[in-house]
Structure formats: C-alpha cells, structure tokens
C-alpha cells in the first residue's frame, strides 16, 4: 500500500534507527545521542489522501480461497479431506505412566482443552493399556498448551526412514521465487486421522472386542523357546487381558517360568505338558473373546466372584433385554 502524497513521511522505523525523539509539546525533534534538537513547523495537508494497491497477487489469493478450512480454527467435527494417516509402529510391551497432579489453574486449562476435543470428536474415551503423562507448556504469548510427554513411547517407536532432500539443493530451486510460506497448521495433529490398522478394537453398537487382524498375529506366534520370547508373548496377549476370562489362572504356569528371570533372559524353556496346554488355551481364549457391552447407568449390575488356590477372578455384568452381559473381567494370581 502506498499513500499518494507530495511530502515524505518519516516512520517509527526511521526514528528508531537513528535514535531520534519527538517532543510533541515543543514541536521539535531531538537527537537521543547528542541531545541536539531542531524546531519543526506545523504542516497542513490540503490534498485528499488515497490508497493504491500494488502488485496484487491473484495466484496467491486464489490459493488461500481454495482451501479456507486450513486457515480457520477447527470448530466442527469435520475431517479434512486427505490420504494421510497417523501410523506408529512400536516394539515391546505397552508403556504406562502414572497421572501427574496439577494445580487448580492448570487442571482447569487441561479440562477445557479435553472438553473441546471431545465436543468436536477429535478424541474419544479409550481403555487402551498405552498411556503417556500430560504435560503443560507455556507458549510465546504466555498462554498454556496441554500436550503429551511421549518420551517413553518414542523410545519404543520404530522411526520412519526415507531420503530427505539436502537443504543446499533445496536452496537452488528457490530462484525467482517471490512467495515463501511458513506452514503452521492450526492444531495440525488433530487433522490427521489414526490409521485403521492401529485401531486395536472392533467397536459396534452392541459393544467392543479385539480386532481379528490384531488377534491373528498373536495366534500365529510360535511356542516361545526362551524366557525373553515368553515374556514378549505374555505382554502381547495381556494387552487384551480385560477381555480374557480367568486370565490369571490360565497363565499361572507361564508366569512361573519367569520367576527370578532377568528382563532379556535368553535361557531355554523346558516345557511341561501342562504349560503347553496353558499356552494353547491362552490363544484359544483370545480367539473366543467375549463381546463387551457398553456400560449403561440405568441397567442393573451384578458382580460374580470366584477364588481358588492359584488365582481369584470376577466378572461385572449388566442386565439388558433379560440377558446378563459382561462389561468387564478381573483376575489376579494369589
């Protein structure tokens, strides 16, 4: 924008560069270094001021108009149309972190953010065994942004490996470039849907159960040869422990092998017939996992318990359509 006037105007950047001070009361300009001053005269502008737009970039403006959803906050449960999926390939057992206590101010900020994400269907309640602690960080404008502390998850994540162009080569193609963008999407991670293969549960109107594709990898797991392999198998199958009835009792002999074993113990396992039967039963129980109904506060509940010399167990049920349906299993070795 250029104002059509006949006289030059000195702006704040000019005054700042040369350390000049304006004394409006005495109508003078003062040198901040030497304290010398010069008297000014009142100047009246008689001609009308007009504003002219120079070099309007139609291409850039049209590009912004083509994708309006990228430059405004996400306030509706709509998904940006693209083919990108959020995919994380991990190794080892699920990681777990204890909840951190927050002061009242930070707790209110965290609750407000989670309510926003729930209301806009960015997140949903989860029963996953993976969890990371909440971390609140202060932004440049002094506001607080809730985010996750994913250091433990990153340690178990297999990183993407692909060729990245060299910065120097990238610079070479910038010749004659007039528009350079800094892409900073609003809540960018909220705009990337989770890959279907990373969703561990099949959720329907009736309830939830493990995804058959995820279960198949565990079913195909060969009989462990070392204690380390056995620990890996138990870690995988216990990811779905809440769906397994009498899991502690079924896995008793398998856990006995791990008594006194180190984390990466490579000693061979001397399998007994009973232990092999428990190993196969673990797989069969996973194949025949129970469909868990969604809890409904208005339905009657019943807690059924059982105990033995080796383990205790219970099932929480609710009565719906004259049928008792499980909504949770619990078992523990005694």
C-alpha positions, 0 to 999 in steps of 0.5 A, spaced: 500 500 500 502 506 498 499 513 500 499 518 494 502 524 497 507 530 495 511 530 502 515 524 505 513 521 511 518 519 516 516 512 520 517 509 527 522 505 523 526 511 521 526 514 528 528 508 531 534 507 527 537 513 528 535 514 535 531 520 534 525 523 539 519 527 538 517 532 543 510 533 541 509 539 546 515 543 543 514 541 536 521 539 535 525 533 534 531 531 538 537 527 537 537 521 543 545 521 542 547 528 542 541 531 545 541 536 539 534 538 537 531 542 531 524 546 531 519 543 526 513 547 523 506 545 523 504 542 516 497 542 513 495 537 508 490 540 503 490 534 498 485 528 499 489 522 501 488 515 497 490 508 497 493 504 491 494 497 491 500 494 488 502 488 485 496 484 487 497 477 487 491 473 484 495 466 484 496 467 491 489 469 493 486 464 489 490 459 493 488 461 500 480 461 497 481 454 495 482 451 501 479 456 507 478 450 512 486 450 513 486 457 515 480 457 520 480 454 527 477 447 527 470 448 530 466 442 527 467 435 527 469 435 520 475 431 517 479 434 512 479 431 506 486 427 505 490 420 504 494 421 510 494 417 516 497 417 523 501 410 523 506 408 529 509 402 529 512 400 536 516 394 539 515 391 546 510 391 551 505 397 552 508 403 556 504 406 562 505 412 566 502 414 572 497 421 572 501 427 574 497 432 579 496 439 577 494 445 580 487 448 580 489 453 574 492 448 570 487 442 571 482 447 569 486 449 562 487 441 561 479 440 562 477 445 557 482 443 552 479 435 553 472 438 553 473 441 546 476 435 543 471 431 545 465 436 543 468 436 536 470 428 536 477 429 535 478 424 541 474 419 544 474 415 551 479 409 550 481 403 555 487 402 551 493 399 556 498 405 552 498 411 556 503 417 556 503 423 562 500 430 560 504 435 560 503 443 560 507 448 556 507 455 556 507 458 549 510 465 546 504 469 548 504 466 555 498 462 554 498 454 556 498 448 551 496 441 554 500 436 550 503 429 551 510 427 554 511 421 549 518 420 551 517 413 553 513 411 547 518 414 542 523 410 545 519 404 543 517 407 536 520 404 530 522 411 526 520 412 519 526 412 514 526 415 507 531 420 503 530 427 505 532 432 500 539 436 502 537 443 504 543 446 499 539 443 493 533 445 496 536 452 496 537 452 488 530 451 486 528 457 490 530 462 484 525 467 482 521 465 487 517 471 490 512 467 495 515 463 501 510 460 506 511 458 513 506 452 514 503 452 521 497 448 521 492 450 526 492 444 531 495 440 525 495 433 529 488 433 530 487 433 522 490 427 521 486 421 522 489 414 526 490 409 521 485 403 521 490 398 522 492 401 529 485 401 531 486 395 536 478 394 537 472 392 533 467 397 536 459 396 534 453 398 537 452 392 541 459 393 544 467 392 543 472 386 542 479 385 539 480 386 532 481 379 528 487 382 524 490 384 531 488 377 534 491 373 528 498 375 529 498 373 536 495 366 534 500 365 529 506 366 534 510 360 535 511 356 542 516 361 545 523 357 546 526 362 551 524 366 557 525 373 553 520 370 547 515 368 553 515 374 556 514 378 549 508 373 548 505 374 555 505 382 554 502 381 547 496 377 549 495 381 556 494 387 552 487 384 551 487 381 558 480 385 560 477 381 555 480 374 557 476 370 562 480 367 568 486 370 565 490 369 571 489 362 572 490 360 565 497 363 565 499 361 572 504 356 569 507 361 564 508 366 569 512 361 573 517 360 568 519 367 569 520 367 576 527 370 578 528 371 570 532 377 568 528 382 563 532 379 556 533 372 559 535 368 553 535 361 557 531 355 554 524 353 556 523 346 558 516 345 557 511 341 561 505 338 558 501 342 562 504 349 560 503 347 553 496 346 554 496 353 558 499 356 552 494 353 547 488 355 551 491 362 552 490 363 544 484 359 544 481 364 549 483 370 545 480 367 539 473 366 543 473 373 546 467 375 549 463 381 546 463 387 551 457 391 552 457 398 553 456 400 560 449 403 561 447 407 568 440 405 568 441 397 567 442 393 573 449 390 575 451 384 578 458 382 580 460 374 580 466 372 584 470 366 584 477 364 588 481 358 588 488 356 590 492 359 584 488 365 582 481 369 584 477 372 578 470 376 577 466 378 572 461 385 572 455 384 568 449 388 566 442 386 565 439 388 558 433 385 554 433 379 560 440 377 558 446 378 563 452 381 559 459 382 561 462 389 561 468 387 564 473 381 567 478 381 573 483 376 575 489 376 579 494 370 581 494 369 589 
